[in-house]
């Protein structure tokens, strides 16, 4: 069953954020993670949204997603992520 990671993002430092994004791209390769959508908020139709960007990453299954998230390569990127942006990460299965 495919699994998706959804990141809601508000960037504070665009230069650091790009370094993080580049690192994530490399870290996804061994886990067959694939960015299927990346975009900027156009408008909010209902409720409140504190973030202005979103990314959706698809994985073969939730175990692979968890393995990527726990991997040393991704874990090493977390301090950079936290310095560069405010991020909420959620996971879903289909």
Beta strands, then each sheet from edge to edge (+ up, - down):
strand 1: 3-11
strand 2: 34-40
strand 3: 53-59
strand 4: 85-93
sheet 1: 2+ 3- 1+ 4-
end
